[in-house]
Amino acid sequence: MANEEDDPVVQEIDVYLAKSLAEKLYLFQYPVRPASMTYDDIPHLSAKIKPKQQKVELEMAIDTLNPNYCRSKGEQIALNVDGACTDETSTYSSKLMDKQTFCSSQTTSNTSRYAAALYRQGELHLTPLHGILQLRPSFSYLDKADAKHREREAANEAGDSSQDEAEDDVKQITVRFSRPESEQARQRRVQSYEFLQKKHAEEPWVHLHYYGLRDSRSEHERQYLLCPGSSGVENTELVKSPSEYLMMLMPPSQEEEKDKPVAPSNVLSMAQLRTLPLADQIKILMKNVKVMPFANLMSLLGPSIDSVAVLRGIQKVAMLVQGNWVVKSDILYPKDSSSPHSGVPAEVLCRGRDFVMWKFTQSRWVVRKEVATVTKLCAEDVKDFLEHMAVVRINKGWEFILPYDGEFIKKHPDVVQRQHMLWTGIQAKLEKVYNLVKETMPKKPDTQSGPAGLVSGDQRIQAAKTKAQQNHALLERELQRRKEQLRAPAVPPGVRIKEEPVSEEGEEDDEQEAEEEEPMDTSPSGLHSKLANGLPPGRAAGTDSFNGHPPPGCASTPVARELRAFVEATFQRQFVLTLSELKRLFNLHLASLPPGHTLFSGISDRMLQDTVLAAGCKQILVPFPPQTAASPDEQKVFALWESGDMSDQDCCVSYGGMWYLKGTVQS
């Protein structure tokens, strides 16, 4: 209050806003001149403008009679620029530098806060400025002088070497063909300084006529700086609230508005985010967060969003890892991008990150050195992959950043099954690209078995040793059992095998050769009455024709009928299949089914094998080598036994307690 009393209001002035010249008014800022001399006193010889660039050139006369003017210097400059002879193209026709050119440049790109004011009869009239241009002297005549000097030097050199050129008329010419310009090269060329300068130079000049300060035309145009409705008529433009009036005086900068991102990037604005389509909201959230549980995603999107639509959208931009959603690699590394660390293309980065994601579907822990060894990527790229979805633990490795979400796994089994099939396809690609050994690859991901506990490195090594010892004992027992079967085969009546003495070392090989020389009884009566799917009578006791397993109950459930139909159709196309290949075909069949199908309820390996046996197929006991690399599922071979035609009895033969397909045994 004290400050207001010390600074009383002396006079109130009405302010008017004139808009007649709002889009045409420019402010020219000339170089500093003596106060006694104005630029209006100097004759303006010509003026021209380039409207798009807002570039102006003014040509003004120089007072050559002024005592401060150096005449000898003016003559020397004119001689250097135009030479000895003068014509229409000469810059200085009077052989004297008698004029000077001023070229403009923009002081600011935003002139919305500036206005020209005219005070008249107690009223202040404001006209917004369209541009502010600073005029500076142009020294282009020096460039012309240099060009003339180079031309004279070239002419002198040409005169000296004219005799040599007359003698050497024939010269070798090298022809070069330019390569087709790529899109990236064209964009670089368009953005180059040389191209922009050439484009600016191509804009034509528009010649103007200059009117002095006291000219009648200037007086007429100056009347437009006054608001036409100022006399007795209220100006509605300024009848605004205080906040609106301040906004008009200080509008927001256009540059700041352009700098605002169209969509949220690092810092998300939920108000802006919810104005976008649902698919874009999910993509932006996953791209920024990288890893997120489904419950958190639903809470961010709002309670009014349908969870089914979110599930459909999240599967397009993310993959399921341990019950949580991790953004896909091609979202973070789009096509034609590269690594900021090593310059590796996006395709290689996506493959390496997919390998890291796949490793986390198998275990909660990943070792960075192992990833770098397999993917052959630099340490910085691998670290970026891991930081997206894991946290480092000292002396342990990298642990997945979120806990296992078992609630989502139980609530959405169809989504889990579909994601499992996608991971199976990715695993097959990774095996092919990185030459991964199948024996070292886990058979089932952790997403099906539940979260793993925290295990130290020593405990893992001890567990691996125990498991190796158990596997070795099992392999030894299996090897001994097979050797006993080969040494003492159970031969049904009617089949005679020629006995020959053999040594202990070659006992197994000679016994097999002796058996191959003796004909076998393959009659239907002897075949089906004496053997049950290749097993000796003693071992076949208590079993039926379904490979030693009790036949499935009445296939009255929809799941059993659908599974039986798939198995029968598959074995009608391929008569011999391993369990591993059959499971792969079944996963492909599930991928083609719509969501919510009955087969998504969960089919176990046991149920699949029972259905195969019930569909008229039998298992072939193929003697794989003891140290085979085939998995247990690949060692289980099934063949179509009863297809309903006359060739059923000739499909396979029994020999030595094992079934063989006539021709080639497929395993």
RODORO-517068 format. One record per residue (C-alpha): y negated, z negated, x negated; residue in one letter. Coordinates in nm, 3 decimals. Each point is the difference from the previous one (the first is absolute). Last residue first. Layout:
// residues N
Y;Z;X;A;
...
//
This chain:
// residues 667
9.242;3.503;-1.247;S;
0.124;0.337;0.112;Q;
0.369;0.070;-0.073;V;
0.048;0.373;-0.061;T;
0.283;0.208;0.144;G;
0.214;-0.198;0.243;K;
-0.173;-0.331;0.058;L;
0.182;-0.291;-0.163;Y;
0.123;-0.328;0.152;W;
0.133;-0.277;-0.221;M;
0.325;-0.210;-0.004;G;
0.151;0.219;-0.273;G;
-0.044;0.319;0.199;Y;
-0.106;0.059;0.359;S;
-0.137;0.341;0.107;V;
-0.325;0.099;0.173;C;
-0.124;0.258;0.255;C;
0.337;0.162;0.075;D;
0.092;-0.223;0.294;Q;
-0.335;0.049;0.169;D;
0.005;0.380;-0.032;S;
0.122;0.059;0.354;M;
-0.325;-0.119;0.160;D;
-0.121;-0.335;0.144;G;
-0.215;-0.120;-0.290;S;
0.236;-0.275;-0.111;E;
-0.034;-0.082;-0.368;W;
-0.367;0.047;-0.092;L;
-0.033;-0.141;-0.351;A;
-0.157;-0.320;-0.132;F;
-0.077;-0.085;-0.364;V;
-0.106;-0.352;-0.106;K;
-0.081;0.022;-0.372;Q;
-0.361;0.103;0.071;E;
-0.058;-0.319;0.203;D;
0.137;-0.209;-0.288;P;
-0.245;0.168;-0.242;S;
0.112;0.277;-0.234;A;
-0.063;-0.053;-0.371;A;
0.372;-0.012;-0.077;T;
0.133;-0.238;-0.266;Q;
0.340;-0.051;0.165;P;
0.044;0.374;0.075;P;
0.005;0.086;0.373;F;
0.341;0.024;0.165;P;
-0.091;0.149;0.343;V;
0.130;-0.207;0.292;L;
-0.076;0.237;0.287;I;
-0.122;-0.178;0.314;Q;
0.093;0.131;0.341;K;
-0.183;0.177;0.279;C;
0.092;0.034;0.368;G;
-0.322;-0.138;0.152;A;
0.129;-0.359;-0.008;A;
0.000;0.004;-0.381;L;
-0.361;0.119;-0.009;V;
-0.101;-0.256;0.264;T;
0.158;-0.278;-0.205;D;
-0.189;0.118;-0.311;Q;
-0.336;0.002;0.183;L;
0.061;-0.346;0.148;M;
0.083;-0.141;-0.343;R;
-0.309;0.161;-0.157;D;
-0.219;-0.168;0.261;S;
-0.197;0.184;0.269;I;
-0.323;-0.165;0.120;G;
-0.176;0.021;0.337;S;
-0.163;0.326;-0.112;F;
0.299;0.191;0.140;L;
-0.120;-0.076;0.353;T;
-0.318;0.204;-0.043;H;
-0.330;-0.191;0.007;G;
-0.194;0.250;-0.207;P;
0.115;0.364;0.037;P;
0.297;0.125;-0.205;L;
-0.042;0.240;-0.295;S;
-0.023;-0.281;-0.255;A;
0.322;-0.149;0.135;L;
0.191;0.323;-0.076;H;
-0.137;-0.001;-0.355;L;
0.122;-0.359;-0.037;N;
0.344;0.103;0.134;F;
0.020;0.287;-0.250;L;
-0.070;-0.244;-0.284;R;
0.259;-0.246;0.136;K;
0.260;0.278;0.010;L;
-0.083;0.099;-0.360;E;
0.054;-0.359;-0.121;S;
0.321;-0.039;0.203;L;
0.141;0.311;-0.165;T;
0.061;0.308;0.209;L;
0.286;0.249;0.061;V;
0.017;0.231;0.303;F;
-0.368;0.098;0.004;Q;
-0.116;0.169;0.323;R;
0.253;-0.155;0.239;Q;
-0.038;-0.322;-0.200;F;
-0.372;-0.023;0.094;T;
0.051;0.073;0.370;A;
0.275;-0.263;0.028;E;
-0.209;-0.263;-0.182;V;
-0.314;0.066;0.209;F;
0.192;-0.013;0.330;A;
0.169;-0.327;-0.101;R;
-0.338;-0.156;-0.089;L;
-0.151;0.099;0.335;E;
0.305;-0.133;0.188;R;
0.003;-0.326;-0.194;A;
-0.373;-0.059;0.058;V;
0.031;0.081;0.371;P;
0.273;-0.264;0.041;T;
0.334;0.111;0.143;S;
0.181;0.068;-0.322;A;
0.301;-0.209;0.101;C;
0.081;-0.213;-0.292;G;
0.006;0.128;-0.351;P;
0.338;0.067;-0.153;P;
0.142;-0.275;-0.219;P;
-0.048;0.082;-0.365;H;
0.287;0.110;-0.229;G;
-0.122;0.358;-0.027;N;
-0.009;0.060;0.374;F;
0.365;0.097;0.043;S;
0.105;-0.354;0.077;D;
0.054;-0.307;-0.211;T;
0.250;-0.287;0.012;G;
0.220;0.163;-0.253;A;
-0.175;0.272;-0.197;A;
0.033;-0.188;-0.323;R;
0.379;-0.009;0.027;G;
0.020;0.357;0.121;P;
-0.202;0.126;-0.296;P;
-0.362;0.104;0.069;L;
-0.113;0.365;0.019;G;
-0.157;-0.019;0.343;N;
0.300;-0.181;0.155;A;
0.309;0.142;-0.164;L;
0.361;0.034;0.112;K;
-0.024;0.132;0.354;S;
-0.308;0.215;-0.043;H;
0.108;0.194;-0.306;L;
0.374;0.009;0.060;G;
-0.043;0.148;0.343;S;
-0.286;0.230;-0.098;P;
0.191;0.148;-0.293;S;
-0.167;-0.041;-0.335;T;
0.310;-0.080;-0.206;D;
-0.104;0.047;-0.360;M;
0.114;0.236;-0.277;P;
0.050;-0.150;-0.351;E;
-0.207;0.138;-0.293;E;
-0.314;-0.198;0.093;E;
0.190;-0.331;-0.011;E;
0.116;0.066;-0.354;A;
-0.355;0.075;-0.111;E;
-0.124;-0.326;0.163;Q;
0.269;-0.202;-0.178;E;
-0.082;0.169;-0.329;D;
-0.368;-0.102;0.030;D;
0.071;-0.363;0.097;E;
0.269;-0.069;-0.258;E;
-0.173;0.170;-0.291;G;
-0.020;-0.307;-0.222;E;
0.318;-0.167;0.124;E;
0.218;0.303;-0.064;S;
0.158;0.205;0.272;V;
0.352;0.067;0.117;P;
0.014;0.242;0.294;E;
0.048;-0.067;0.372;E;
-0.042;0.290;0.245;K;
-0.157;-0.117;0.321;I;
0.181;0.030;0.332;R;
-0.177;-0.016;0.335;V;
0.230;-0.033;0.302;G;
-0.043;-0.373;0.028;P;
-0.353;-0.119;-0.077;P;
-0.112;-0.051;-0.358;V;
-0.179;-0.326;-0.087;A;
-0.159;0.056;-0.335;P;
0.094;-0.232;-0.285;A;
-0.208;0.097;-0.306;R;
-0.291;0.153;0.193;L;
-0.026;-0.291;0.245;Q;
0.025;-0.252;-0.281;E;
-0.276;0.179;-0.194;K;
-0.218;-0.005;0.312;R;
0.042;-0.375;0.040;R;
-0.072;-0.063;-0.369;Q;
-0.323;0.204;0.019;L;
-0.114;-0.183;0.314;E;
0.063;-0.335;-0.168;R;
-0.195;0.106;-0.310;E;
-0.287;0.135;0.210;L;
-0.024;-0.327;0.189;L;
-0.004;-0.200;-0.323;A;
-0.272;0.225;-0.146;H;
-0.207;-0.032;0.317;N;
0.021;-0.378;-0.020;Q;
-0.097;0.002;-0.366;Q;
-0.295;0.231;0.069;A;
-0.117;-0.224;0.286;K;
0.011;-0.306;-0.223;T;
-0.194;0.179;-0.274;K;
-0.264;0.122;0.248;A;
-0.039;-0.350;0.142;A;
-0.051;-0.140;-0.351;Q;
-0.263;0.262;-0.078;I;
-0.179;-0.068;0.329;R;
0.004;-0.372;-0.064;Q;
-0.145;0.048;-0.345;D;
-0.284;0.215;0.138;G;
-0.097;-0.247;0.270;S;
0.085;0.042;0.365;V;
-0.244;-0.038;0.290;L;
0.187;0.056;0.322;G;
0.067;0.336;0.159;A;
-0.123;0.085;0.345;P;
0.239;0.134;0.260;G;
0.304;0.226;-0.009;S;
-0.126;0.314;0.169;Q;
-0.341;0.020;-0.163;T;
0.167;-0.085;-0.331;D;
0.113;0.357;-0.030;P;
0.368;0.095;0.004;K;
0.215;0.175;-0.260;K;
-0.182;-0.116;-0.308;P;
-0.042;0.263;-0.276;M;
0.167;-0.064;-0.333;T;
0.316;0.188;0.092;E;
-0.205;0.294;0.125;K;
-0.148;0.072;-0.342;V;
-0.360;0.123;0.032;L;
-0.080;0.349;-0.127;N;
-0.377;-0.048;0.058;Y;
-0.051;0.308;0.219;V;
0.339;0.012;0.173;K;
0.036;-0.373;0.055;E;
-0.363;-0.016;0.118;L;
0.062;0.274;0.255;K;
0.311;-0.174;0.135;A;
-0.190;-0.330;0.021;Q;
-0.277;0.168;0.199;I;
0.257;0.128;0.250;G;
0.159;-0.345;0.033;T;
-0.349;-0.151;0.036;W;
-0.063;0.225;0.298;L;
0.333;-0.104;0.154;M;
-0.090;-0.367;-0.045;H;
-0.338;0.066;0.164;Q;
0.178;0.139;0.307;R;
0.235;-0.299;0.016;Q;
-0.288;-0.248;-0.036;V;
-0.193;0.177;0.276;V;
0.306;-0.017;0.231;D;
0.059;-0.367;-0.090;P;
-0.351;-0.106;0.112;H;
0.002;-0.371;0.094;K;
0.257;-0.117;-0.254;K;
-0.168;0.172;-0.297;I;
-0.347;-0.108;0.120;F;
0.109;-0.365;0.008;E;
0.166;0.027;-0.343;G;
-0.331;0.063;-0.174;D;
0.088;-0.069;-0.367;Y;
-0.291;-0.164;-0.178;P;
-0.295;0.206;-0.128;L;
-0.107;0.092;-0.357;I;
0.333;0.126;-0.127;F;
0.069;-0.171;-0.332;E;
-0.077;0.155;-0.339;W;
0.184;-0.132;-0.306;G;
0.158;-0.336;-0.078;K;
-0.139;-0.137;-0.326;N;
-0.343;-0.056;0.163;I;
-0.016;0.122;0.358;R;
-0.199;0.315;0.083;V;
-0.104;0.075;0.357;V;
0.122;0.296;0.202;A;
-0.099;0.283;0.237;M;
-0.303;0.192;-0.129;H;
0.001;-0.184;-0.334;E;
0.340;0.152;-0.073;L;
-0.112;0.360;0.036;F;
-0.320;-0.062;-0.201;D;
0.205;-0.160;-0.278;K;
0.225;0.306;-0.013;V;
-0.305;0.225;-0.038;D;
-0.146;-0.217;-0.277;E;
0.333;-0.022;-0.189;A;
0.034;0.378;-0.028;C;
0.263;0.186;0.201;L;
0.352;0.094;-0.115;K;
0.135;-0.086;0.351;T;
0.323;-0.166;-0.119;V;
-0.129;-0.179;-0.309;T;
-0.329;-0.100;0.166;A;
0.184;-0.147;0.298;V;
0.239;-0.196;-0.225;E;
-0.289;-0.128;-0.209;K;
-0.177;-0.122;0.314;R;
0.286;-0.218;0.117;V;
0.039;-0.022;0.379;V;
0.087;-0.304;0.213;W;
0.042;-0.036;0.376;R;
0.305;0.222;-0.006;S;
0.141;0.324;0.147;Q;
-0.293;0.106;0.221;T;
-0.225;-0.102;-0.290;F;
0.168;0.260;-0.222;K;
-0.074;0.264;0.264;W;
-0.371;-0.085;-0.012;M;
-0.001;0.031;-0.379;V;
0.183;0.335;0.017;F;
-0.243;0.123;0.266;D;
-0.282;-0.088;-0.241;R;
0.155;0.220;-0.269;G;
0.050;0.295;0.237;R;
-0.353;-0.031;0.137;C;
-0.144;-0.005;-0.354;L;
0.197;0.311;-0.098;V;
-0.127;0.192;0.305;E;
-0.357;-0.124;-0.053;A;
-0.036;0.166;-0.340;P;
-0.005;-0.209;-0.322;V;
-0.353;-0.028;-0.143;G;
0.097;-0.305;-0.206;S;
-0.230;-0.279;0.121;H;
-0.189;0.144;0.297;P;
0.328;0.147;0.130;S;
-0.031;0.333;0.178;S;
-0.103;0.153;0.332;S;
0.097;0.349;0.124;D;
0.201;-0.149;0.290;K;
-0.082;-0.352;0.112;P;
0.085;-0.309;-0.207;Y;
-0.058;-0.307;0.218;L;
0.121;0.167;0.320;I;
0.274;0.190;-0.188;D;
0.142;-0.332;-0.120;S;
0.064;-0.140;0.345;K;
-0.161;-0.331;0.098;V;
0.235;-0.299;-0.001;V;
0.111;-0.157;0.331;W;
0.186;-0.331;-0.002;N;
0.360;-0.075;0.108;G;
0.128;-0.001;-0.358;Q;
-0.159;0.342;-0.062;V;
-0.074;0.227;0.297;L;
-0.194;0.315;-0.089;M;
-0.360;0.091;0.088;A;
-0.228;0.283;0.123;V;
0.200;0.179;0.270;K;
0.216;-0.303;0.086;Q;
-0.315;-0.197;0.081;I;
-0.097;0.240;0.279;G;
0.317;-0.026;0.208;R;
0.014;-0.375;-0.045;L;
-0.368;-0.023;0.102;V;
0.068;0.206;0.313;A;
0.290;-0.229;0.089;V;
-0.216;-0.309;-0.064;S;
-0.256;0.111;0.259;D;
-0.355;-0.097;-0.100;I;
-0.188;-0.238;0.233;S;
0.062;-0.305;-0.219;P;
-0.206;0.130;-0.293;G;
0.062;0.228;-0.298;L;
-0.029;-0.284;-0.251;L;
0.249;-0.224;0.184;S;
0.246;0.289;0.031;M;
-0.016;0.064;-0.375;L;
0.058;-0.367;-0.075;N;
0.315;-0.001;0.217;A;
0.132;0.315;-0.169;F;
-0.013;-0.162;-0.343;P;
-0.235;0.167;-0.251;M;
0.013;0.165;-0.340;V;
-0.256;0.256;-0.135;K;
-0.304;-0.186;0.148;V;
-0.250;0.284;-0.043;N;
0.223;0.300;0.073;K;
0.185;-0.195;0.269;M;
-0.321;-0.081;0.185;L;
-0.139;0.352;-0.030;I;
0.324;0.161;0.120;K;
0.042;-0.239;0.294;I;
-0.359;0.056;0.117;Q;
0.034;0.377;-0.046;D;
0.311;0.009;0.222;A;
-0.171;-0.216;0.263;L;
-0.301;0.230;0.028;P;
-0.329;-0.132;-0.146;L;
-0.254;-0.221;0.181;T;
0.209;-0.304;-0.086;R;
-0.071;0.041;-0.371;L;
-0.377;-0.001;0.037;Q;
0.002;-0.339;0.176;A;
0.269;-0.127;-0.237;M;
-0.215;0.079;-0.302;S;
0.229;0.039;-0.298;L;
-0.120;-0.063;-0.354;V;
0.172;0.236;-0.243;N;
-0.010;0.317;0.209;S;
-0.124;-0.017;0.358;P;
-0.062;0.341;0.157;A;
-0.312;0.218;-0.006;V;
-0.122;-0.177;-0.311;P;
-0.367;-0.105;-0.015;K;
-0.179;0.188;-0.278;D;
-0.150;0.247;0.247;K;
-0.170;-0.283;0.189;E;
-0.146;-0.139;-0.323;E;
-0.137;0.344;-0.091;E;
-0.158;0.033;0.343;Q;
-0.204;-0.315;-0.061;S;
-0.052;-0.213;0.306;P;
-0.338;0.051;0.174;P;
-0.296;-0.215;-0.114;M;
-0.299;0.084;0.225;L;
0.214;0.110;0.293;M;
0.231;-0.298;-0.044;M;
-0.301;-0.230;-0.016;L;
-0.124;0.141;0.332;Y;
0.343;-0.041;0.154;E;
0.009;-0.367;-0.108;S;
-0.356;-0.064;0.129;P;
0.075;0.164;0.337;S;
-0.136;0.345;0.054;K;
-0.309;0.164;0.150;V;
-0.066;0.198;-0.318;L;
0.136;0.336;0.118;E;
-0.151;-0.056;0.344;T;
-0.349;0.081;-0.128;N;
-0.234;-0.109;0.276;E;
-0.249;0.269;0.100;V;
-0.373;-0.078;-0.019;G;
-0.069;0.230;-0.295;S;
0.298;-0.020;-0.238;S;
0.214;0.263;0.174;G;
-0.039;0.281;-0.259;P;
0.092;-0.223;-0.296;C;
-0.207;0.119;-0.292;L;
0.163;0.166;-0.304;L;
0.001;0.325;0.200;Y;
-0.379;0.018;-0.044;Q;
0.055;0.064;-0.371;R;
0.149;0.340;0.083;E;
-0.334;0.118;0.143;H;
-0.203;-0.133;-0.293;E;
0.239;0.170;-0.242;S;
-0.042;0.330;0.185;R;
-0.378;-0.037;-0.023;S;
0.018;-0.034;-0.379;D;
-0.164;-0.307;-0.153;R;
0.314;-0.137;-0.166;L;
0.122;0.336;-0.123;G;
0.259;0.223;0.160;Y;
0.294;0.132;-0.206;Y;
0.216;0.283;0.132;H;
0.375;-0.031;-0.048;L;
0.271;0.217;-0.155;H;
0.359;-0.079;0.095;V;
0.223;0.003;-0.309;W;
0.358;0.121;0.032;P;
0.299;-0.229;-0.057;E;
0.209;0.148;-0.283;E;
-0.139;-0.242;-0.258;A;
0.139;-0.296;0.193;H;
0.346;0.155;0.001;K;
-0.017;0.070;-0.373;K;
-0.106;-0.358;-0.071;Q;
0.283;-0.130;0.217;L;
0.253;0.221;-0.181;F;
-0.121;-0.112;-0.343;E;
0.012;-0.368;0.098;Y;
0.366;0.022;0.101;S;
0.119;-0.093;0.348;Q;
0.091;0.358;0.097;V;
0.183;0.052;-0.330;R;
0.201;-0.319;0.040;R;
0.093;0.102;0.356;Q;
0.107;0.347;-0.118;R;
0.213;-0.147;-0.278;A;
0.175;-0.227;0.251;Q;
0.067;0.291;0.238;E;
0.145;0.216;-0.277;S;
-0.180;0.301;-0.145;E;
0.219;0.301;-0.069;P;
0.013;0.069;-0.376;R;
-0.267;0.212;-0.162;S;
0.111;0.315;-0.176;F;
-0.105;0.053;-0.360;R;
-0.070;0.329;-0.172;V;
-0.067;-0.001;-0.374;T;
-0.199;0.296;-0.124;I;
0.047;0.152;-0.344;Q;
-0.295;0.196;-0.126;K;
-0.048;0.371;-0.069;V;
-0.357;0.100;-0.092;D;
0.014;-0.155;-0.347;D;
-0.226;0.234;-0.205;E;
-0.282;0.006;0.253;A;
0.025;-0.376;0.042;E;
-0.051;-0.051;-0.373;D;
-0.312;0.217;0.006;Q;
-0.150;-0.189;0.296;S;
0.048;-0.337;-0.172;S;
-0.360;-0.059;-0.104;D;
-0.149;0.127;0.327;G;
0.231;-0.218;0.210;A;
-0.101;-0.305;-0.201;E;
-0.368;0.070;0.070;N;
0.066;0.051;0.373;A;
0.196;-0.326;0.017;A;
-0.288;-0.188;-0.163;E;
-0.249;0.151;0.248;R;
0.221;-0.090;0.295;E;
0.040;-0.357;-0.128;R;
-0.377;-0.043;-0.019;H;
-0.052;0.140;0.350;K;
0.258;-0.246;0.135;A;
-0.172;-0.289;-0.176;D;
-0.335;0.098;0.155;A;
0.157;0.026;0.345;K;
0.146;-0.349;-0.038;D;
-0.346;-0.125;-0.098;L;
-0.142;0.154;0.318;Y;
0.238;-0.222;0.198;S;
-0.211;-0.301;-0.094;F;
-0.052;-0.137;0.351;S;
-0.261;-0.269;0.050;P;
0.107;-0.275;0.243;R;
-0.045;-0.027;0.374;L;
0.162;-0.296;0.177;Q;
0.127;0.069;0.350;L;
0.026;-0.243;0.293;I;
0.174;0.129;0.311;G;
0.000;-0.005;0.381;H;
-0.272;-0.261;0.027;L;
-0.049;-0.189;0.326;P;
-0.349;0.028;0.155;T;
-0.202;-0.319;0.062;L;
-0.335;-0.019;0.183;H;
-0.211;-0.314;-0.048;L;
-0.282;-0.044;0.251;E;
-0.344;-0.160;-0.052;G;
-0.182;0.332;0.028;Q;
0.228;0.186;-0.245;R;
0.259;-0.124;-0.249;Y;
0.263;0.258;-0.103;L;
0.332;-0.121;-0.135;A;
0.277;0.207;-0.159;A;
0.346;-0.154;0.044;A;
0.286;-0.131;-0.212;Y;
0.313;-0.188;0.109;R;
0.190;0.313;0.109;S;
-0.050;0.153;-0.344;T;
0.360;-0.038;-0.122;N;
0.087;0.247;-0.278;S;
-0.256;-0.141;-0.241;T;
-0.234;0.142;-0.266;T;
0.094;0.362;0.059;Q;
-0.106;0.249;-0.269;S;
-0.284;0.252;-0.001;S;
-0.103;0.273;-0.248;C;
-0.358;0.054;-0.119;F;
-0.096;0.329;-0.164;T;
-0.307;0.049;-0.223;Q;
-0.257;0.277;-0.022;K;
-0.242;0.160;-0.250;D;
0.224;0.031;-0.306;M;
-0.182;0.301;-0.147;L;
0.104;0.361;-0.037;K;
-0.178;0.060;0.335;S;
0.329;0.109;0.163;S;
0.172;-0.333;-0.077;Y;
0.356;0.007;0.133;T;
0.052;0.368;-0.068;S;
0.220;0.189;0.247;T;
-0.279;0.235;0.105;E;
-0.064;0.113;-0.357;D;
-0.133;-0.140;-0.327;T;
0.082;0.108;-0.355;C;
-0.021;-0.233;-0.302;A;
0.262;-0.251;0.116;G;
0.016;-0.165;0.342;D;
0.102;-0.361;-0.080;V;
-0.088;-0.029;-0.368;N;
-0.328;0.189;0.046;L;
-0.100;-0.214;0.301;A;
0.072;-0.318;-0.200;I;
-0.208;0.126;-0.296;Q;
-0.293;0.093;0.226;E;
-0.004;-0.346;0.158;G;
0.013;-0.167;-0.343;K;
-0.297;0.208;-0.116;S;
-0.196;-0.088;0.315;R;
0.033;-0.377;-0.031;C;
-0.135;-0.138;0.332;Y;
-0.207;-0.322;-0.031;N;
-0.326;0.195;0.026;P;
0.106;0.122;0.345;N;
-0.038;0.374;0.034;L;
0.379;0.054;0.024;T;
0.017;-0.204;0.320;D;
0.372;0.020;0.076;I;
0.110;0.151;0.331;A;
0.278;-0.155;0.204;M;
0.350;0.126;0.092;E;
0.191;-0.227;0.235;L;
0.380;-0.013;0.014;E;
0.180;-0.192;0.276;V;
0.362;-0.117;0.036;K;
0.124;-0.144;0.329;Q;
0.350;0.114;-0.100;Q;
0.070;0.166;0.334;K;
-0.362;0.107;0.049;P;
-0.054;0.175;-0.338;K;
-0.378;0.014;-0.029;I;
-0.282;0.221;-0.130;K;
-0.369;-0.042;-0.089;A;
-0.255;0.231;-0.161;S;
-0.340;0.006;-0.178;L;
-0.113;-0.351;0.087;H;
-0.361;-0.027;-0.119;P;
-0.078;-0.348;-0.138;I;
-0.259;-0.196;0.200;D;
0.268;-0.116;0.243;D;
0.178;-0.152;-0.296;Y;
-0.275;-0.254;-0.032;T;
-0.237;-0.061;-0.293;M;
-0.232;-0.296;-0.059;S;
0.290;-0.241;0.003;A;
0.158;0.171;-0.299;P;
0.347;0.138;0.075;R;
0.340;-0.169;0.037;V;
0.287;0.236;0.080;P;
0.030;0.106;0.365;Y;
0.199;-0.179;0.274;Q;
0.053;0.227;0.301;F;
0.082;-0.167;0.334;L;
0.182;0.219;0.252;Y;
-0.052;0.023;0.379;L;
0.214;0.249;0.192;K;
0.255;-0.200;0.203;E;
-0.245;-0.267;0.123;A;
-0.293;0.242;0.030;L;
-0.063;-0.041;0.376;S;
0.153;-0.348;0.002;K;
-0.303;-0.231;0.000;A;
0.068;-0.373;0.033;L;
-0.299;-0.210;0.099;Y;
-0.111;-0.341;-0.130;V;
-0.281;-0.193;0.167;D;
-0.198;-0.219;-0.240;I;
-0.061;-0.373;0.044;E;
-0.273;-0.154;-0.217;Q;
-0.061;-0.315;-0.204;V;
0.317;-0.194;0.071;V;
-0.024;-0.338;-0.178;P;
0.153;-0.074;-0.340;D;
-0.072;-0.366;-0.080;D;
0.106;-0.104;0.351;E;
0.325;0.192;-0.031;E;
0.077;-0.167;-0.333;N;
-0.054;-0.346;0.150;A;
0.238;0.075;0.286;M;
//
